[in-house]
Each structure stands twice: as C-alpha cells, then as structure tokens.
Amino acid sequence: MTRSATAKPAAHAAPSVPAAHKGRLEWPLLLGWLRDDGLIGAEDADRVAARFRAGASSLHALVRLGGAGLLHAGKGHALDTEALTEWLAGRTGLDYQHIDPLKIDFTGVAEVMSSAYAARFGILPVQVTTREVVIATAEPFVREWVDELQPILRKNIRRVMANPEDISRYLVEFFNLAKSVKKAAARGDVTSGLSSFEQLVELGKGNKQFDANDQHIVHIVDWLWQYAFDQRASDIHIEPRRDLGIVRFRIDGVLHQVYQIPMAVMNAMTSRIKLLGRMDVIEKRRPQDGRIKTRTPGGQEVELRLSTLPTAFGEKLVMRIFDPEVLVRDFRLLGFSDDDQARWKQMTAMPNGIVLVTGPTGSGKTTTLYTTLKQLATPEVNVCTIEDPIEMVEPAFNQMQVHQAIELGFAEGVRALMRQDPDIIMVGEIRDLETADMAIQAALTGHLVLSTLHTNDAPSAITRLLDLGAPAYLLNATLLGIMAQRLVRILCPHCKEAHPPTPEEEAIWEHLVIPWQAPCPPRVYRAVGCVECRMTGYMGRIGLYEILLMSPDVKKTVSGEIDLARVRDLAMREGMKPLRLSGALKVAAGITTLAEVVKVAPPVEHEEQQKPR
C-alpha cells in the first residue's frame, strides 16, 4: 500500500458500504470491513474484538485499530493508523491526503472556520483556492458541516481523508499559530518596514513598535524552533520582503518555504531571537553573530548559531541548527568507506604536519573536523581550536573565538595557542597568507594542524596555498594530505525503487567513472516519495570524499609552476578516488542517485584518459 503526501484518488469504489450508514465510525464496522476486504483474517478480527469489548476507549476508531498491532494478511506490513486511513479512503470513495505542514498556508486555512467549529467536527482545512476549499476529515459519514459551510464560503468543498491523529495535532498548531500572528499583527502597523531601505509612508497608519517579549511573539518563536526540530531542518531563514516576511527551512540541503508573516511581526520575532542570542537588538545596520542553546522535546540539547545581515527591507536572520548527535558521529555514518577511513586516519595519526579539508560552504567540513577531533581528544593530548564562530561548544576541546574588533584573527589566535603547549590545533579556515604562515610554523614546531579551505577539489588546495604566497618547499615539508568533500542526499529507504539503468543513465555513469573502466550496475535506484520522506524521495545526507596523500612522488610535483592535472593523475594512481567516483560507488550501493552526484561533484580533467595503475 503506497502512501502519498498529496491527495490522491481512491484506489477503488465502495459498493459494499451501506448507503444508510451515518454518524461517526465505530470499530466493529471497520473490523468487519477489514475482514471482508481480506486485509485481516477471522482469527485476528476475533482477537481484536474480544480485547476491545473488554474496555471502552475515547480514541478514534482508526487510531484504536492502528494501535492493535494488526498485520496485512497478504503483504505482511503493519496496519498502522496511516495505512488504515488510506485503506478507508479507498473504501469510502474519498481521496486520501497526508497532511504536510510545510505545504499548508496556515493563515489562509485558519480564516475558513473557527478552531472551535473545526474541533467540534474533527475537520481541518488544508487548502484554499479561488474555486474550492479542501477540508480533511477522519469521519467520512459525518456530512452536516458541508451543508452549513457551503453557503458561507461560497466555494466548492472537497472532502479528503486524513489521519485523525494528524488532524487533532495540526488543528491545535495551525489555529494557535494563526491566532498568535493575527493578534500580534493587530497590535501594530503591519506595513511598517522599520529598518527597511525602502521607507513607504502611508497616511493614517500608526507606527507602533512590537515588544519582543510579547506573549504572542514568544509563542511564534517557540513554535518555529519546535517545528524546525520536527522537520529535521539544518537551517532556519527569516527573510524580510517589502510587504511580508518569509520563513524557510533547509532540509537535506534544499530550502522549503514554510510561512509568510507580516513584516512587523517578523521584526518582533527577529528582535526576540537577537535578545535570546545576546546580540545588540538596537543595531540593525551591521551584521551580527550570536548563539542560543535550547532543548528538543526529547531533552536533547541543541545549539543554534545566529547570523544577521542588513538587507534592503530589513534584517535577514539565519539560524544554523547544530545537533550534537549529528555533529559528532562515527566515520562510517558520515559516509567514509574502509579505504577512506584508513587514508584519513593515516594522516591524522601523524604527530605533526598540516591536514586540510576543502569544500564549499555547507559541505560538511565542520562535522568531519569535529568528529576527527573528538576521537583525537584523549586525556593525554591537548586539543585547541580557533574558530569564527565556535560552531558548537565541546567540553573535550579548548575553543577560542575569533574577535576581529580586538584584532584577534586566525593568525593571532594560532600565535597565542602556540604558547599554550598544544598537541593538536584546529584552525577554522585559512583565508590569508598570515594564517597559512602561522599554520606552517605550528606544523614545523611539532604540532598537528587541522584546517579548512574553500576549493573545488583536493589538488586545487595546493594551488590555493601557493597563490596565497606559501613557499612550495614549506608546503612539501609540512602538508600531510588534503581531503575534499561534498554532501549528497540519501534515498529514502522506505520508498526507493530499483530499475534497470536507461541509456542516458549509462552515459552519465561512464562519465562519472572516467578514467576507470567500471561497468554500470545492472540496477540503479530512483527517488519516489512517501510519507516518511515528505514526498521528496530523500532522507538525510551522506558525504563523498576525495583524499589526497602527500606522497614523496606528489611532493616532487609541488613547485612554483605546478601542473594540477599531473598532480591529480599521479594521486589517482596512488589510490585517490575522485569525488565523482566516490559518488558512483554510492550509486552502485543504492545509497543515492546519479543526478545527486552529478549535481554536487565537480568534473575531473585528466592528463591521460587511462585507467590508473
């Protein structure tokens, strides 16, 4: 039984449904239908009936049956509440819809009816268009509300079946949030831009400011964080526009618009978050950084790194979410193969030298470094970091924050750390020659230095350091190795679908594995989409890695006139797998898709298009 996050037609008609049946669903009726349709056997039906007769329950009939532990007689999968809801939709001739809160306009649906009316009938508006209103229900035979709403709304009403647990949950969330936004907006000037570059003057409008501690603003901010944690978001974007503020979540590397908020409310939200992050609430003209530590409903501590940016219409706020369980993980969970782990540990086990991690912003460099440092930070060694900003406070390290206002940059930080008797130093990023020089000096004086660079691949990091002005002979003396990485989305294990590769996919594969002669796998997987992955087809991300070891032969090629193609081909002959090949191996393992790899991994240029030996 396939699940969908969008409304889909009923799988079959329902001739066996008694036309005279009215009122709310009862478990004996549903149990009989399940048995008649062959989803459960007579023995299971009798067992559940005997149990249910032993005690009454206020739970919805679908919820009660979903918790009974029933299994599909033919397919063997669990008949949970979601599966039963989809089955009943087909049985009663209604469309089935899984409620995805990311795709619902809270404000629009809250205007259709009051929360009390929705709670009375157990219904929830999920979509409002110019012609129709889509309303979710878990009671297909309760229809009196349709006749009551039709003349009021003056639109077609289309009923869809939805999980009763989702309706109950989102009924409270949607209406409470819309109520908070509405009441907050009613207290001030909705169109006031406050710090907007384009100041629009409207006669007759007030200019009241919002209190960041207003109970409605507090509720909206709390909901926003809770919602982001539930949706597995890595970033929260609050972006001002001319008339409305936009809230977006980054989930698995892709941005999703969540909500539109009146500008005045958004400004109050930004002030509230800045206040909690110990930032200057008054200052709106320059970028600021801050951090907040909070807890998930499960009790897990989560750090939020805040960053504000002045834009044409006000302050843009980005909150990066750092879950300690995600940030410090096992190498295998990060996506390292056995060979990758061996090469990476070979570099990081050295007593001194420089190890670099390269990649664009958001490619997982911080996660890799924190995971590595966590394993290296034993009681016998002193691990010190200099970061801008500190991504996550980790008790096992000695962490220092860059402060440009007091002239404490990376270079000054490394210089200070050298006097702290460190064994391992992590430099947040090498941005200039001074920082590169200090990293080299630290490596020459017997320290292991880990740092990051922003380059496309591993060999390009050498060129980047030479361009900064670092002497080639010092790089040969200190550089241990370079790792480039990217993140690709993981196929959802619940809905991914295998199929023979098409000619186009075979051509893409051939391009990915050049210069190797690896045959295309007989089956590759495609993203489908289900409830668990919110119809995206993907769930989570995993790393692709390209690890370049600075062997004696590679060091011979590092000079003022470096030939990058020669370095790359030599490194591949010594065992370096390019990012695209690393991605191809994960495609063959059924972890991701060819399109994902092509999207993130840069193409490789080779001096010789032959298989390395």
N, C-alpha and C positions, 0 to 999 in steps of 0.2 A: 504494500500500500504506500504509494508515494505521497509525501506531504508537500505542500506549497505555501509560500508566504503571501501569495496573492490569491484573489478569488478565482476559483476555477469551477467549471460546470460540474454538476452532479454526475457521478460515474454511471448511474443507471436510474431509471424511473422507479417509482414506488407503487406498483399496483396493489401490493399486499397491505398498504397502510389503510386502516379503516377510515373511511371518509368522515364517519361520525365522531371520531376521536377528537376531543377538545381538552383544553386545560394543560396543566404542567405535566412534564414527563415523570413517570414512575418507573422504578427499577424492574418490577415484574414484567411490564410491557417491553422494555428494552431487552431484558434477558430472553424473553420469548422470541423476539426478532433475531437476536444473535444466534439462537439455536436454529431458527427456521432458515437463516441465510447460510448456515454451515460454518460460521466463524468459531463456534464452540460446540463441544459435544454435550449430550444429555447429562452425562455424569458431572461435568463441570458446572452446568446450569443448576443441577440439583444441589450440588455442594454450596455454591454461592447463595442460592435461595434460602437454604437452611441457615446459613450464617447471618444473612440479612434479617431474617424473621426473628432472630434471637434478640435483636435490639434495634430501636429506632435511631434515625440519624437525620440531622438537618442539612446534610450535604446534598448538592445537586446529584441527580441520578447518574449522570455521566461521570462525575468526579468519584462517586462511590464505587461504581463499577470499574473505573480506571485504576483504583487502588486495591482491587480484589486479586491482582496477580494473574489475570487470565492471559492465556496464550492463544494466538490464531491457530486453529486446528489444521489449516492447510500449509501456512507459511512459517509457523513457529515463532514469529516475533510477538513481542508483548503488546497486548491490547490496553495501552495506557489511555488517559483521558483524551489526548490529541488524536490518537488513532480512532478511538470510538466516535469522536466528534466528526471526523472526516467520513467515517462509515455512515453515521446517521444523516449527514448532509445528503449523501447519495440516496439513502433510503427514503428521505422525505422530499426529494426533488429540489433542494436548495443548493446554492453554490456554497463551497467551503472556503473559508478565509482564515489564515493565520495572521494575527494582529502583530504587525511590525511597527513598534512605536516610532522608529526612525522615518517612516513614510507617512506619518499622520500629522496633519496641521491641527495642533491642539486648540488653538484659538477658534478656528473655523468650526470644528465639531462641537465645541462647548457652547456655541451660540444656537445650536439646533434645538436643544431642550435643556431643562434644568437638571442638576445632578440628582435631585430627589425623584423626579419623574423617571430618569434612566434607572435609578436603583430600584424603584417600585416594580418595573417590568424586567429588570435584568438585561437591559439593552444598552448598546454603545454605538454612537455614530462614528464611523471610521473614514468616511469620505464625503465631501460636499462638492458638487459641481453645479454648473448653471442649470442643469436639467434634472438632476437626481440627487438623492441623499442615500448613501449606502449605510445601513444600520445592521450591526452584528447582534445576533441573539443566540441563546442556547435553548430556547423554548420554541420549537417550530410550530406548535399548535396554539400558541398564545398570540392572537392577532388583533385584539381590540385596540391596541395602541396605534396600529396602522390607520384605522378609520379616524382616530382622533387627531393624528398629526397631519394627515393628508391635506385637509383644508387650511391648516395653519401654515404649513411650509410652502404650499402651492408648487410642489415638485413631486416627481415620481419617487416613491420609496421602494428601494430594492433591499430585500432581506438576505442576509448571508449567515451561515452557521459558523460559530467560533467557539473556541474552548471556554467553558464557563468560568474557569479559574482566571484566564486572561481578561475576560470581561470584568470580573469583580475587581481584579488588581488595577487595571488601567482606568476603570471608571473613577476610582478614587484619585489616581495620579493625574489624569488628564484634567478633570474638573478642578481639583485643588490648585494645580499649576496655573490653569487659565484664570481662576479666581484671584490668585496672588498677583499675576501680571496685570489683570484688569484693575484691581484695587490700587496697586502701586502706580499705575499709569494715571488713575483718576486723581491722584494727589498732586500732580504737577503738570507741566507743559510737555505733552508727548512729542511735539515737533521741535522742542528746543534742542539745538545742537550742542550747547555748552561750549565745548572746545573745538567745534567744527571750523575748518578752514573756510567753508562757505557759510557765513552767517546769514541766515534768512530771517528777515524782520517781518513779523506778521502782526498787524494792528489788532488790538483787542485780546491778544493772548497774554497769559501770565508768564512769569519766568521763575516759578517756584523750583527750588532745588530739592532733591531727594536726600533723605537721611540713609546713609549706608547701613545703619543698624535697624532700619525699619523691619518689622517682623515679616512683611511680605517679601522684602528683598532677601532677608536671611533664608526664608523658606525656598526661594527660587535658586539661590546659590547652593544650598544643601542638596536640593533635588538634582541640580546639574552634575554635581560630583558623584552622587549616588548612581545616577543614570549612566555616567561615563564608565564607572567601575563595572556596572552590569553588562555594558555593551563591549567590554574588553578594549576600550579606547586607549591609544597611546598618547594622544594629544587632544586638547580642547582649544578651539579657536573661537574667540569672541571678536567679531569684526564689525566696526561701525560703517554704515552707509548713510546716504542723505536722509532717508526717512525712517529706516528700520535698521536695527542691529541683527546680525546673523550669527547663529551659534552652529559650529560644525565640529564633528568628531573625526579624528583619523583612526580608522580601524583597519589593521593589517596593511598599513601603508596607503590606504585610499581614503580621501575625505568624503564625509557624508553630511549633508545639511540636516540639522536636527530641528531648529526652531527659528522663528523670526520674532524679535522683541522690539517694542517701541524704544526709540533712541534714549529717552530719558530714563527708562527702566534699565537699559543696558549700561548707561553711565553709572547709575547707582550700583549695579552689580560689579562693575569694574572697580569702583571705589571700595566696595565691601571686600573684594578679594585682595586688593592692594593693602587694605588695612590689616587683614589677617596675615599677609606676607611681609609685614613691617616695611612697607615701601612708603615713599612720600606721596600722600594722597593728593596734595595740592599741586605738585609738579606734574604737568601734563605735556610739557614741551620737549622733554628729552627721554630717551629710552631708559628703562629701569629693569633691574633684576631682583627677584625675591624667591622665597621658598616657603612652603607650608607643609607641615606633617599632619596627616589625618588618618582615620581608620576606616576600613571597609566594614560592612555589616558582619562579616565573619571574624572581625577582630584583628585583621592583618594591617599592620602599619604601612601607609603609602605616602611617599613624598611627591609633592607637586613642585616643579620648578617653574617659576613665573617669569615672563618677559613681556614688557610693554613697548609699544612702538607708536610714536605720534604719526597719524595719517591725516589726509585731507578732511575727514569727517569726524575725527576724534581719536581716542586711544584704542589701538588694537592690542588685545591681550591673548597670549598663548600660554597655556598651562601644559607642560610635559609631565606625564604621569610615570613615576618610577616605582614599580612594584618590586620589592627586594627579591621575591621568589623568581621573578622574570629576569632581573638584572644580574643576579649571580646564579648561574646554572651550570650543569655538567656540560663538558665539551661535546659529548655526543648529542645532547639535546639542542645545542647550538647549531649542529649540522656538520661537525668535524668527522671525517672518515678516519679509519685507523691510521692510514698513511699521513693525513693532515695532522692528527694528534702527535704522531711520532716526530714529524718535522718541526712542529710548533714547540713541543717540549724540548727538543734538541737545542733550539735557540734560547729559550727562556731558562734552561738549566745552567747556562754558562755563568761564570762568576762576574764577568764584566763584558761590556760592549753595548751596542745600541740595537734595539729591536723596534721596528716601525710597523704600524697598522695603518693602511691607507683606504680611502674610500670617500664618497660624497657624504654630505650631512644625512643622518638617518639611516646609515648602512649597518649599524650595529657595532661600531668600533668601541664605544664605551662599554657595552655589555661584554665584549670579548676581553677587554683590558681588566675590567673588574673581576671577571671570572678567573682570569690568569693570576691577578694579584691576590685574590682570595686563597688560591692554592699555594702561592709562594709565601704568603704571610704567616709563617710558622713562628713560634715563640723565640726561635734562635736568630731571626733576622729582623732588621729594622726597615720597614717599608714606608716611604714618604711620597706624597703626591703633591703636585702643584697644578691646580685646575682653574678653569674660568668658564662657568662657575663650578663649584663642587656638585657633581651630578647627584650623588647620594652619600649621606653620611654613613661611613662604615667603621665600626669600632676597631677592626683589625689593622687599620692604616692610620698614619699621621697625615692628615689632609690640610693643605694650605690653599686659601682663596686668593686669586689674583685681584689686586686693587690698583687700577691704573691711576686713580685720583691721588694716591700717595706714592706713585711711581714704583709700585710693586708689580712688575710684569713677570713673564715666564723666566726670562734670563736672570732677573734679580732673585726670583724665588729659588731657582736652581743653585745660584751662588750662595744663598743663605742655607739651603738644605745640605750643601757640601760640608758645612761646619757642624752638622747635626749627626755625624757618624752614620750615614745611611748605608744599607746594603743594596737596596733596590729603590730607584727613583722613577716615578711616573710623571711625565710632563704632558699636560693636557693636549698641547698642539705646538708643533714647530712652525712658526709663522715668519720668522726673520733670521738673518744671519747671526745676530747676537744670541738668540736662543739655541740655534744649531751649534754655535761655538761652545756654549756652556754645556750642552749635552755631550759633545765630543770630549771636552775636558773632563767631565764627570766619568765618562767611559774610560778614558786614558788613566784616570787615577783609581781605577779598580771598582767601579760601580756598574751595576746593570741598569740601563736606562730604557724605559719603555715610553713610546710616544706615538702621536698620530700625525699624519699628513693628508692633505686633500689632493690626491691624484687618482687617475683613472685605473691604473693597474700597478702591480708591484715594481716592474723595471723602471717605470716613469718616476718613481720616488727618488731614484739615484740622480736622474736628470734634474729634478726639482731641487735637490740639495746642492748640486753643482751650480745651478742657476742662482741660488741664494748667495753663493760665494764660498761654500765649504770646500777646502782643498781636497783633491782626489786622493792624495796619499793618506790623509787623516781618515777619510771615509773607509779606505781599504783596511786601515788599522783598527777601526772601531765597529764598523757596521757588521752585525751578525746575520741579519736577514730581514726580509720585508714580507708582510702579508697584506694582500688586497682582499677586500670582501664586499659582498652585496647581500641583500635580503630578497628572497623570493617568497611568494605566498604558497602555503601548503594546501594541497587539495583536501577538501572536506572528506574524512573517511566514511561518513555516513551516506554520501550520495555520489562520489566519483564514479565514473563509468569508463570501462575499458573498451577499446575498439582498435581494429587494425589501422595502422597509420595510412593516411592519404598520401598521394604523390607529393602534394605541397609540404606535408609534414616530413616526408622522407628527405626532401630537398633541404628543409630547414635543419634537419638532423645532420646531414652531410656537411653543411656549412658550420655547424657548431663544433664538430669533432675534428675539423681540419687542424693540423696535418695528419692526424691519426686515421687509420682505416677501420673504424669501428662500425659494425653493421647496425642498422636501425633495429630497435627491438620489435618483436612481432606484434606487441600490443602496447599502446600508449593510453593515457587516461585523459579525459576531458572533465571540465567543471560542469556540474548540473545545477545544483542549488536545492536546498531543503530548509526545513525549519531551523535545524541546529546551526547552520552557517548563515542564516538570514538571507537565503536565496542568492548568495554571492558565489557559492561553489568552493570557497576557500575558508580555512580556519587556521589562523596563526601564520607565522613566518619562520623561515629557516635560512641559514647562511650558506653562501657559496664562497669558497676560499681559493686563493692563489698564493702559494707560499714559495718565495724565492730565498734559497740559502746562499749566502756569500761564500762560495767555494773558492779555492785558490785560482781555478780557471776563470771564474766570473770576475774575481778581483783584478785579474790581468787586463780585462776589457775596460775597467773603470779608469778613465783618464779625462783630460780636458776636452778631447774630441771623441766623446763616447758614441758608439754605434748602438742605438737602442734595439734595433732588430736583431743584431748579433747577440746582444746580451740575452734577449728573450729566447732565441732559439737555443742558445747554449744552456740556459736554465732549464728549458723543457727537456733537453737531452739528459739532464741530470735529475729529472724527476718532477719538475714543476708542472702542475696541471693548470692550464689557463682557466679563468672564471667560466668561460663558455663550456669547457669540457667538464668542469665540476658540476655545472648545471645540467649537462647532458646525462651524467651519471645519475642525478636525482630524478630526471625524467624517466630513465630506464627503470629506476626503482619504484616508480609510481607515486613519487612524493609531490611533484609539481608538473607543470605543463611546459611545452616548448615555447608558447607565447610569453610566459612569465620570464623564462631565461633570456630570450631574445630582447625583452623589454629592458632588463637591468644590466646584462653583461655586455661590456664593450667588445667590438670586433677585434680580432687579432690579426696583426700583419706579420708575415714571416719572411725571412730572408730566403729560406728554402722550403718549398711546399712538400716536404717529405717527412715520413714518419721518423721522429727522434729515436735514437738508439741509446 
